[in-house]
Amino acid sequence: MRFLLSLLVLMLVRVAAGAQTPDSARPAPPARPNKPSFIPFPILFSQPETGVGYGLAVLPVYRFGADTLTRPSNARLLLYRTTKGQSAVQLTHNVFTPGERFLVSGELSYYYDFPINYYGFGPRTELADKSLIQYRVLIFNQRGLRRLVPHLFAGLQYRLTNLSNVLVREGTDDGRPSPLLSRPAREYTGSTVSSGLGPALLFDNRDNILSAFRGNYLEVSALFNGRALGSDNTFSRYQLDARYFQPLFSSTRTILAVQVLAQLHSGYVPFRELANLGGASQLRGYFEGRFRDRQLLAAQAEVRHHLFWRLNGAVFGGVGQVGDGLDELGEGGLKVAGGAGLRFQFNRRDRLNARLDYGVGRGGSSGVYFSIGEAF
């Protein structure tokens, strides 16, 4: 954990240094015609959590205004079905208004009868603890930020999660009841709503939010869930997300990307809203939600290198831990994962990639990830 804390301090120092860099030191992105495509196209992807997925995607990238200081906005609409019986509709967006006076971002997703592997909570769960559960969930997450000074935004965020139709389909691999049944019955009977509102502060001077070559990203935010907002449980979430991007040599052929993530909770947190390690975005090699608990601290690094034509390669590694309290983040052994992958830049103008990653974690855990966009 000393390594994680040291890395966090280093990241904050580098982000602060980046904040003091004059705007003129960062080359403005070139102006581009504002001709986003809203034509749906077929997609095929793979993750350990979903198996092979197939469906349709709409991925417009667009710019408001003709000035070169406004970075492109983007959206992503996915409709898919997987070989594990999961169906979902996902809409995400990041919108910069002209002059980047405002940044509006968010998500609207609906997962229909979504089967997942559930291992319980805590840093010491075993693969044999796996049980199959299923639920429906609606997620509405919206953030509105106003620019204070160049690259620094502040505002409010709101998140609603409505979990329903929770069903335990299978017990553990060794015949025990699902660990979910040890949670309070209100979490898996009827409908559970989490509704929270809170402040957000963001510094973001990345040259491209889809695939950055250089720049910093620092988010500090909080969500307060309570009865007054319609939440069935009262809890708070505090998050810090720091990222650093830098070419390793004189050109942008090789990029170093680093992320430190902390997610901390107080109060009673339902299982669906716990912090979790694993998945396509962090600690690739572990099943999404393989480890979940109230507190999380993780770090990962990735070296991305242009190979030829539209192909790029990447190697990555990460460490992390979860625990009920901060004092438990050093227990149970750090979770370590690493791997390598390929990128295909199907939109060269906006640097939008399709990626194929293979990650390996401890304890025989591994996974192949084929998805759209960088991990972070």
N, C-alpha and C positions, 0 to 999 in steps of 0.2 A: 504493500500500500504506500510505502515511502516513495517508490518509483512513480506511482500515479499522482501523488500530491506534488512531487517535484516537477513532473511534467505539466501539471495544471498551472503551477506558478510560472513556469517558463512560457506557456501558451499565453497567459494573461499579460506578461511583460511584452511579448512580441506583438500582441494585439494592440496594447497601449502605444507601442512604438509606431505601429502602422497608422494609428489614429492621428499621430502628429505629423504624418507625411503630407506635404502640400498636395492639393489636387493636381497641380501641374506636373507632379512627379509621376503620376499614373496616366499613361496614355489613354485618351478617350476612345471608347469603342467606335468603330466606323459606322456612319449612318447606313441604314439598310431600308430597302423598300418595305412598306408596311403591307405585306400581302400574306397574312396567315392562312394556312390551309385547315379547313374544317371537314375535309373528306375522311370518312372512317376507313381504316384498313385493318386487315386481319392480323392478329398477334398470336404468338406461341411462346410460352414461358415455362419455367420449371423452378420449383423450390421444394426443399424437403417437407415443408408444411402443407403444400398443396398437391404435390406430384406435378404432372404436366397440366398446364392450363391453356385454354384457347378461347378466343373471343374477338372483340373489336376494340379499336382505340382511336381516339381523336386527340392530336397533340399539337395544337396551334401555338406558335411563338410569334409575338407581335410587339410593336413599339407604339406608344402613344406620343404623338408629336414628332417633329423632324429633328429636334436637337440631338446632338451626339452624347449629351450627358445623361440622358435617360436610358437606363439599361432595358433590354427587352423583357417583356412580361411573358408568362407562359401559363398554360393550363393543360390538364390531362384528364380525359374521360375514358374510363375503362369499363367494359362490360365483359365478364368472363365466367367460364365454367371450368372446373378442374376434374381430373380423373378420380379424385377423392371425394367427389360429390359436393364441392363447395361452389356456391354461386354468389357473385357480388357485382355491385355497381359502385364505382369510385369516381368522384370528381374532386380534383385539387387545383389550386390556382395561386399564382403569385403575380400581382398586378402593381406596376409602378405607374402612377399618374404623371402627366407632363411635368418635367423638371424634377421628378422624384419628390414632389411635395408630400405625397402620401404613398404608403405601401399597404395593400390589402391582400391578405393571404388566408387560406383556409382549406377545409376539407368537408365534403358531404359524402358519406359512404353508407351503404346498406349491405350487410352480409346476411344472406338468406340461408337458414338451416346449415350453419357453417361448422362442419366437424373439425376438431383440432385434437392434438395430443396434449394431455394435461398431466404434469408431473408433481403437482403440489407446489409448495412455496418454501423458500429457504435455500441456502447455499449448498446443502448436503443431499439433495434429492438424487436418486439413482435412476438409471435407465429402466430398471425393473418397476419403478413407481409409475410408469406410463399407463394412463387410462385414456379412453376415447370419450370425449364429451362433444356436445353439439349445442349450438345456440343461434339465435338471431340477434343482430345488434345494429342499431342506427347510431351513427356518429355525425355530429354537427360541430365543427370547430372553426371559429372565425376570429380573425385578428385584424384590427385597424390601427395603423401607426402613422404618426405625423412626423415629418422631418424637423429636427431641432437645429442641427447644423449639417453640413454635407456628410452623408453616410451614417448619421446618428438619428435613430427614430425612437419614438416613445408613444405608447397608447395602451389600449385595453384588448383583452382577449376573452372569449367565451367558449366554453366546451360543454356539449351535452352528449351523454351516452345513455342509450335506452337498450338494456339487455333483457331479452325475453326468450321463452321457449327453450330453457336450458334443460338438456337431457343427458344423462349418463348412459352411453351406449355400451360401454365395456368396462370391466374392472381392470385392475393392474395386470401386467403380464404374468405375474406369479399367482394370480387368483384372488387377490385381496380386493375389497371394495375400493372404488375410486377415492383418491385423496380429497376430491371435491366434497364428498359427503361429510368430511370432518369440519367443513366450514359451516357457519350459521345457515339454517335452512332458508332464510330470506334471500340469500344470494342465488339460489338455484330453483326457487319456486316463485311463480308469478313473474312480475316485471320489476327490474331494478333500474332506477334512474340516478345518474350522477350528473349534476349540473353545477358548473363553477364559473366564476368571473374573477378576473384579476389583471394586474398591470404587466406590461412587457416593455423591456428596453432592448434595443437592437443596434449594434454597430456592424455595418456590412459594406466593405469597400472592395469586394470581389469583382474582378473584371467581367465575370460571366457567372450567373448563378446556377447554370446547368452543368458546367464543367470548368471550374476556375483554373487559370494558369497562375494567378498571383492574387494576393489579397488576404483579408482577415474577416472572420465572422464571429461575433460574440453576442449571444442571446442570454439575457437574464430575465426570468419570468416567474410568475406565481399564479396559482389558481386556488380559489377558496370556494369549496363546495359546501352548501348548507341548505337547511330546510326552507329558508326564505327564498331560495332560487328553485325550489322544487326537487332538491336532491334527497334521496332516501338515506344517504349516509353523510355525515359531516367530517370532512377531511380537507387537508391543504396539500398542494403540490408545489414544490420549488424546483426550478430547473436552470441549470447552466450548461450551455452548449458553446464551446469555443473551437474554432477551426482556423487552420493556417495553411496557406498555399504559396509555394515558391518554386520557381525553376531552379534546378540543381546546377545548371551550367549557363552559358551565355545565351543559349536559345531556349525555346519553350518545348523542345522535344522530350525533355524529362522533367516531370513535376513531382515534388514532394507534397503530399497532403496529410495533415495531422488533425485529429479530433480528440477532444476531451469532453466527456459528457457526465454530468452529475444530475440525478433525479432523486429528490428527497421528499418524504411524506410525513405528515403528522395526522393523528386521528385514526379512525377506522376506515381502511381502504378495501373495497370489494375486490375479489380476485381478478376481475377483468381490467381493473384500473391500476393494479400493482405495476411497479417498474419491472421490466423484464429484459434479460440478456438473450442474444441470439437473433437469427433472422438474416434477411438480405442486406440490412443496413449496418449492423454492428455485430462483431464476433461471428462472422460467417464461418460456418462449420458446426454451429449449434442450432438446433431446432428453435424457431421463434417461441419465446416463452419457456425455453428449457429450464431456466432459472428465473424465478420471480420473487420479489419481496418488496418491503416498503422503501428500502434505500438501495441506490445503485450508484456505482462509480466505475467508469470504463474509459479506456483510451485506445486509439487505433491509429496506425500510420499506413500509408499506401504510396508506392512509387509507381507513377504512370509514365510510360515511355512510348513515343510514336515509333512504330515499326516500319510500315510502308503503306502507300495508298491510303485507304481509310481505316487501317487496322492499327490498334494500339495494344500494348501489353501492360499488365499490372501485377505487382506482388504486394501482399498486404499481411499485416499481423495486428493482433489486438490482445489486450488483457482487461479483465473486469471482475467485479464481484457484486453480490447482492447480500442484504442482511436486514433483519428486523430493525436494528438500531445501528448508529454509526460505529459503535464499539464492536459490532460483529462483522464489519467489512473485512477484517483481517483473518476471519475464521473460515474453515472449510476449504482452504486452498484456492488460490487465484484461478480463474477460468482463463485459459490461454487458447487462442486460435490463430490460424494463419493459412495462407494459400496463394493462388495465382489465378490470373484470368486474362481474357481477351476483350477488346472493345471494338465495335464496328460503328463508325461515325456515319449514320444514315442521313443526318442533317449536318453537313459541314459548315454551312453558313452560321448556324446557331450552336454548334458543338453539342448536339444531342446524340448520345450514344446508346446503343444496345450492348449489354455486357453479359459475358459468360464467365462465371467464377466457380472455382472449386476450393472449398474451405475445409479444414480439418481441425477439430477440437480434441480435448482430452477425453479419455474413456471410450475410444472407438466411435466418437461422434464425427460425422462428416456430412457434406451436402454439396450439391451442384445448384447454382443459381443462374438463371437466365432471365434477365429483366431489362427494363428501360431506365436509363439514367444512372449516374454514378451513385455509389453507396452513400456518399456525403460530399 
